[in-house]
Amino acid sequence: MLDTAIPTHVDITDKRLLRSFAYVNGKWRAASDGGSFNVNDPSNGAFLGEVAKLTAEDSSSAVDAAQDAFTDWALTLPQDRSAIIRRWFDLMIEHKEDLAKIMVLEQGKPISEARGEIEYAASFVEYYAEEAKRPNIEGVTSHLPDAEVELWLEPVGVVALITPWNFPAAMLTRKAAAALAAGCTIVSHPSHETPYSALALAELAERAGLPAGVFNVVTGQASTVVEPWTKDNRVRALSFTGSTEVGRLLYEQSAGTVKKLVMELGGHAPVIVFKGSDLDEAVAETIKAKFATSGQDCLGANRIYVERAIYDEFCQLFTEATQALTIGRGMDDPDIGPLMNEKAVAKQEEHVADAVSKGATVMTGGKRTEHGDLFYAPTVLKDVPDEALIMQEETFGPVAAITPFDSEDEVVRRANDTEYGLVAYVHSMDPRRIYRLTRALQYGMVAVNRTKVTGAPIPFGGTKQSGLGREGARRGMEEFMEIKYVCRDWA
């Protein structure tokens, strides 16, 4: 039996939600070789439990199960699929508090953010429960005499889902609910750092009535678990959220089987603040854009460009707001929690040291805190040059880089000078400028005078090397479907 240790300060009401085994073909199973890996609390390094570390052969057996279940699930009436997915949503809402606490334990984010993520994750399940009823046949005016033309939307088949540690519930449901609604079956792999959230969702999916083999959660090391899927012809689509570097690797590995790919990759979001903006609002929204999830967010603000006329005032107000942020363990509901691992902290240190060596000034922070090894103080860097690493790479942590600009054309050029294109933030009260910026910025999403833009009804995704395809909305479901063209002659 794999060991699980629930900290005494955390009250999980439904202990069955804490699962240590993988979920394959409707059964909770250990690795065939008995392997396991440890999961630890990032806030203090405390041992949380062991989780099954499945082998490559185990991973392929999950595809066997998904393939065997596919035909029956695809032929299930849409309203019946919808009802099961809706029950999954209801159970997530019923167990919201337990799911949030599990997330805090393994991921470290503040409990209020974890509750918000569970609501966000559930919203995709609710949305796609409704969309499951609507993949209608589309009639097309025929271009041929005596012919009837139709377009059918059909499920692509078995799909592989690979999800990250920063949003361990929402990134799974955004993919899985869409795929299930389309009629696909799933093999999924959660990050080895945050497997418990995915396993808890599998427990609730089982209770909701998902048939065996339809939804499989395969735990272990990504290099072991995922590579067999990229080479398996039965896996017809792969959806990944994570770094651009890993996305490129999966792209290459999947080429031999010509899969459909949906990829939400790295971000390097610019925030552009013009004079004439509501400065207090711009500061408050940029704080949200930078420090949510302790900066560990692909939508996180990475480069903050401020028009020179208001630059010093913005820097002062932003620094004061940053200094007011609280730091602590997730269950205490601070503003800033721990980073996920030592590598993440080391990257903050590298980016800060590099920026300072190139002329930037540390306004606040710039070091680890006394709260624990993985806590890094929310940091503000002023006068950061474009050649600094932090202006070239995704920081994925609580370090804000601010730099001035002098003209609209200049800041658009600088903001677009990146391989990334996920989201950009603009603060301006000039409607003509807003129109020009939203057209000129080479990003899949543009937020104007606000930070929060995501949700189940919108197509989430980026341009350039920030990804392929879209998640959420009707388009998110269509990523897991193929168009079949039918031309009939009744003569």
FIDODO-155869 format. One record per residue (C-alpha): residue in three letters; x, y, z. Coordinates in steps of 0.2 Angstrom, whole numbers, padded with zeros to 4 digits, always signed. Layout:
BEGIN
AlaXYZ...
# end
This chain:
BEGIN
Met+0000+0000+0000Leu+0007+0017-0005Asp+0009+0029+0009Thr-0001+0045+0011Ala+0002+0058+0025Ile-0011+0071+0027Pro-0004+0086+0038Thr-0014+0088+0054His-0018+0106+0050Val-0028+0101+0035Asp-0045+0094+0036Ile-0050+0084+0021Thr-0068+0079+0023Asp-0069+0065+0010Lys-0053+0055+0012Arg-0057+0045-0004Leu-0052+0060-0014Leu-0034+0057-0009Arg-0029+0044-0021Ser-0011+0036-0023Phe-0014+0025-0037Ala-0016+0028-0056Tyr-0033+0027-0063Val-0034+0015-0079Asn-0049+0006-0086Gly-0060+0010-0072Lys-0048+0003-0059Trp-0035+0011-0046Arg-0019+0002-0050Ala-0001+0002-0045Ala+0014+0002-0057Ser+0017-0016-0064Asp+0035-0015-0056Gly+0029-0008-0040Gly+0037+0009-0043Ser+0032+0025-0034Phe+0037+0043-0032Asn+0036+0055-0018Val+0025+0071-0017Asn+0030+0085-0006Asp+0022+0101+0001Pro+0032+0115-0008Ser+0029+0127+0007Asn+0040+0117+0019Gly+0046+0101+0010Ala+0035+0090+0021Phe+0031+0073+0014Leu+0013+0071+0007Gly+0013+0054+0000Glu+0019+0041-0013Val+0010+0040-0030Ala+0011+0025-0042Lys+0025+0028-0055Leu+0019+0019-0070Thr+0030+0011-0083Ala+0029+0013-0102Glu+0020-0003-0104Asp+0007+0002-0091Ser+0005+0018-0101Ser+0002+0009-0117Ser-0011-0002-0107Ala-0021+0014-0104Val-0022+0017-0123Asp-0028+0000-0124Ala-0042+0004-0112Ala-0046+0020-0120Gln-0046+0012-0138Asp-0058-0002-0132Ala-0070+0011-0124Phe-0070+0023-0138Thr-0083+0016-0150Asp-0096+0014-0136Trp-0093+0032-0129Ala-0093+0040-0146Leu-0110+0031-0150Thr-0117+0036-0133Leu-0132+0049-0136Pro-0126+0067-0134Gln-0139+0070-0121Asp-0132+0055-0111Arg-0114+0061-0112Ser-0120+0078-0107Ala-0129+0071-0091Ile-0113+0062-0085Ile-0102+0077-0088Arg-0115+0088-0079Arg-0114+0076-0064Trp-0095+0078-0064Phe-0098+0096-0063Asp-0110+0095-0048Leu-0098+0084-0039Met-0084+0096-0041Ile-0094+0110-0034Glu-0100+0099-0019His-0082+0095-0015Lys-0075+0111-0019Glu-0067+0114-0002Asp-0058+0097-0002Leu-0052+0099-0019Ala-0045+0117-0015Lys-0036+0110+0000Ile-0028+0096-0009Met-0022+0108-0022Val-0014+0119-0009Leu-0005+0105-0001Glu+0004+0099-0017Gln+0005+0116-0027Gly+0006+0129-0013Lys-0005+0142-0020Pro-0015+0153-0008Ile-0032+0144-0003Ser-0042+0158-0010Glu-0034+0156-0027Ala-0036+0137-0025Arg-0055+0139-0022Gly-0055+0151-0037Glu-0046+0138-0048Ile-0059+0124-0043Glu-0073+0135-0048Tyr-0064+0140-0064Ala-0060+0121-0068Ala-0079+0117-0064Ser-0085+0130-0076Phe-0077+0121-0091Val-0086+0105-0086Glu-0102+0114-0085Tyr-0100+0123-0101Tyr-0095+0107-0111Ala-0109+0097-0103Glu-0120+0109-0113Glu-0109+0109-0129Ala-0110+0090-0129Lys-0128+0091-0136Arg-0123+0102-0151Pro-0111+0094-0163Asn-0124+0095-0177Ile-0123+0089-0195Glu-0121+0105-0206Gly-0130+0106-0222Val-0120+0114-0237Thr-0127+0120-0253Ser-0122+0108-0266His-0111+0113-0280Leu-0115+0097-0290Pro-0132+0093-0299Asp-0143+0079-0290Ala-0131+0079-0275Glu-0134+0082-0257Val-0119+0088-0247Glu-0117+0087-0228Leu-0103+0090-0216Trp-0102+0079-0200Leu-0092+0082-0185Glu-0085+0066-0177Pro-0074+0063-0162Val-0056+0061-0167Gly-0053+0045-0156Val-0041+0043-0142Val-0033+0059-0136Ala-0018+0062-0124Leu-0019+0076-0112Ile-0003+0082-0103Thr-0006+0095-0090Pro+0006+0106-0079Trp+0008+0109-0061Asn+0003+0127-0060Phe-0015+0125-0063Pro-0017+0106-0059Ala-0036+0106-0060Ala-0041+0119-0073Met-0029+0113-0086Leu-0036+0096-0085Thr-0054+0100-0085Arg-0052+0113-0099Lys-0045+0099-0110Ala-0055+0083-0103Ala-0072+0091-0103Ala-0070+0096-0121Ala-0064+0079-0127Leu-0077+0070-0117Ala-0091+0081-0124Ala-0084+0078-0142Gly-0085+0059-0139Cys-0067+0055-0137Thr-0059+0044-0124Ile-0044+0050-0114Val-0027+0046-0108Ser-0020+0060-0097His-0004+0063-0088Pro-0003+0076-0074Ser+0013+0083-0068His+0023+0072-0056Glu+0024+0087-0044Thr+0005+0089-0043Pro-0004+0072-0046Tyr-0017+0072-0032Ser-0028+0085-0040Ala-0030+0075-0056Leu-0033+0059-0046Ala-0046+0067-0036Leu-0055+0073-0052Ala-0054+0055-0058Glu-0062+0049-0042Leu-0077+0061-0045Ala-0078+0057-0063Glu-0080+0039-0058Arg-0094+0043-0046Ala-0102+0053-0060Gly-0103+0038-0071Leu-0090+0039-0084Pro-0088+0021-0091Ala-0072+0012-0088Gly-0058+0016-0100Val-0066+0033-0105Phe-0055+0044-0093Asn-0038+0037-0088Val-0025+0046-0077Val-0008+0039-0079Thr+0005+0045-0066Gly+0023+0044-0067Gln+0038+0053-0076Ala+0033+0062-0091Ser+0047+0055-0102Thr+0042+0037-0098Val+0023+0039-0099Val+0020+0051-0113Glu+0033+0046-0126Pro+0023+0029-0130Trp+0008+0040-0133Thr+0017+0051-0146Lys+0022+0036-0156Asp+0005+0026-0155Asn-0006+0028-0170Arg-0021+0025-0159Val-0018+0041-0151Arg-0026+0053-0163Ala-0024+0070-0154Leu-0012+0077-0141Ser-0016+0092-0130Phe-0002+0099-0120Thr+0000+0114-0108Gly+0018+0119-0103Ser+0034+0126-0109Thr+0038+0130-0127Glu+0054+0120-0125Val+0044+0104-0121Gly+0030+0108-0134Arg+0044+0108-0147Leu+0049+0091-0142Leu+0031+0084-0142Tyr+0029+0091-0159Glu+0044+0082-0166Gln+0039+0066-0157Ser+0021+0066-0164Ala+0026+0070-0182Gly+0028+0051-0186Thr+0010+0048-0182Val+0003+0065-0189Lys-0008+0069-0174Lys-0019+0083-0171Leu-0010+0095-0159Val-0017+0108-0147Met-0003+0117-0137Glu-0004+0131-0125Leu+0014+0135-0122Gly+0025+0149-0115Gly+0020+0167-0113His+0030+0183-0111Ala+0016+0195-0108Pro+0019+0214-0110Val+0010+0227-0100Ile+0009+0244-0109Val+0004+0259-0098Phe+0001+0275-0107Lys+0000+0292-0099Gly-0018+0297-0097Ser-0023+0280-0090Asp-0031+0278-0073Leu-0014+0276-0064Asp-0021+0268-0048Glu-0031+0256-0059Ala-0016+0252-0070Val-0005+0248-0055Ala-0018+0237-0046Glu-0022+0227-0062Thr-0003+0225-0066Ile-0001+0219-0048Lys-0014+0206-0052Ala-0006+0202-0069Lys+0011+0199-0061Phe+0009+0191-0045Ala-0006+0179-0047Thr-0001+0161-0043Ser+0015+0169-0036Gly+0020+0174-0054Gln+0019+0156-0060Asp+0006+0159-0074Cys+0009+0159-0092Leu-0002+0174-0093Gly+0009+0183-0080Ala+0015+0200-0084Asn+0034+0198-0089Arg+0038+0215-0096Ile+0030+0231-0090Tyr+0032+0246-0102Val+0027+0263-0095Glu+0027+0279-0104Arg+0041+0290-0098Ala+0029+0305-0093Ile+0022+0294-0079Tyr+0036+0282-0077Asp+0043+0287-0060Glu+0026+0289-0052Phe+0021+0272-0058Cys+0037+0264-0052Gln+0034+0271-0035Leu+0016+0266-0033Phe+0019+0249-0040Thr+0034+0246-0028Glu+0023+0252-0013Ala+0009+0240-0019Thr+0022+0226-0020Gln+0029+0229-0003Ala+0011+0227+0004Leu+0009+0209-0002Thr+0009+0196+0011Ile+0019+0180+0010Gly+0016+0163+0018Arg+0009+0146+0017Gly-0006+0143+0006Met-0018+0138+0020Asp-0015+0155+0028Asp-0021+0163+0012Pro-0007+0175+0009Asp-0004+0185-0008Ile+0012+0176-0012Gly+0015+0157-0008Pro+0031+0146-0012Leu+0037+0143-0029Met+0036+0125-0035Asn+0054+0119-0034Glu+0072+0124-0032Lys+0074+0127-0051Ala+0060+0140-0051Val+0069+0150-0037Ala+0086+0149-0045Lys+0078+0156-0061Gln+0072+0171-0051Glu+0089+0174-0044Glu+0098+0172-0061His+0086+0185-0069Val+0088+0197-0055Ala+0107+0196-0055Asp+0108+0197-0073Ala+0096+0213-0074Val+0106+0222-0060Ser+0123+0218-0069Lys+0115+0227-0085Gly+0110+0242-0075Ala+0093+0238-0067Thr+0089+0244-0050Val+0080+0233-0036Met+0066+0243-0029Thr+0061+0230-0017Gly+0063+0211-0014Gly+0077+0203-0024Lys+0080+0188-0012Arg+0073+0173-0004Thr+0063+0175+0012Glu+0063+0168+0029His+0047+0158+0026Gly+0056+0143+0018Asp+0068+0137+0004Leu+0056+0140-0010Phe+0049+0157-0005Tyr+0056+0172-0015Ala+0051+0189-0011Pro+0040+0199-0023Thr+0052+0209-0032Val+0052+0225-0043Leu+0066+0229-0055Lys+0067+0247-0062Asp+0076+0253-0078Val+0078+0235-0085Pro+0086+0235-0102Asp+0079+0225-0117Glu+0095+0214-0117Ala+0092+0208-0099Leu+0087+0190-0098Ile+0071+0194-0090Met+0066+0204-0105Gln+0070+0189-0116Glu+0064+0174-0106Glu+0048+0169-0097Thr+0052+0172-0078Phe+0038+0162-0071Gly+0040+0169-0054Pro+0037+0185-0043Val+0049+0197-0051Ala+0042+0212-0061Ala+0053+0221-0074Ile+0049+0239-0078Thr+0056+0250-0091Pro+0051+0266-0099Phe+0046+0270-0117Asp+0044+0286-0127Ser+0032+0282-0142Glu+0018+0271-0147Asp+0027+0264-0162Glu+0043+0260-0151Val+0033+0251-0138Val+0023+0240-0151Arg+0040+0235-0159Arg+0048+0231-0142Ala+0032+0221-0136Asn+0031+0211-0152Asp+0050+0207-0152Thr+0048+0190-0145Glu+0045+0172-0151Tyr+0030+0172-0139Gly+0012+0178-0142Leu+0000+0173-0129Val-0007+0188-0121Ala-0004+0207-0120Tyr-0011+0220-0108Val-0014+0238-0113His-0019+0253-0101Ser-0025+0268-0110Met-0041+0279-0111Asp-0039+0284-0129Pro-0051+0274-0140Arg-0041+0276-0156Arg-0025+0271-0148Ile-0033+0256-0140Tyr-0040+0251-0157Arg-0022+0253-0165Leu-0014+0243-0151Thr-0026+0229-0152Arg-0023+0227-0170Ala-0004+0229-0170Leu+0000+0218-0155Gln+0005+0200-0161Tyr-0004+0191-0148Gly-0018+0178-0147Met-0027+0188-0133Val-0027+0207-0128Ala-0033+0213-0112Val-0038+0232-0111Asn-0038+0241-0094Arg-0041+0224-0085Thr-0032+0208-0081Lys-0045+0194-0080Val-0050+0189-0098Thr-0051+0170-0097Gly-0066+0159-0095Ala-0075+0144-0102Pro-0084+0153-0117Ile-0068+0161-0124Pro-0055+0153-0136Phe-0039+0153-0126Gly-0023+0152-0135Gly-0008+0161-0143Thr+0001+0165-0159Lys+0019+0161-0164Gln+0028+0149-0152Ser+0015+0152-0138Gly+0005+0138-0145Leu-0007+0129-0158Gly-0026+0128-0158Arg-0038+0135-0145Glu-0045+0129-0128Gly-0062+0134-0122Ala-0077+0139-0131Arg-0085+0129-0146Arg-0067+0129-0154Gly-0060+0120-0139Met-0072+0105-0143Glu-0069+0105-0161Glu-0050+0103-0159Phe-0055+0085-0154Met-0066+0082-0169Glu-0064+0079-0187Ile-0075+0085-0202Lys-0082+0071-0213Tyr-0088+0077-0229Val-0103+0067-0236Cys-0109+0069-0254Arg-0124+0058-0259Asp-0133+0055-0275Trp-0151+0049-0273Ala-0154+0045-0291
# end
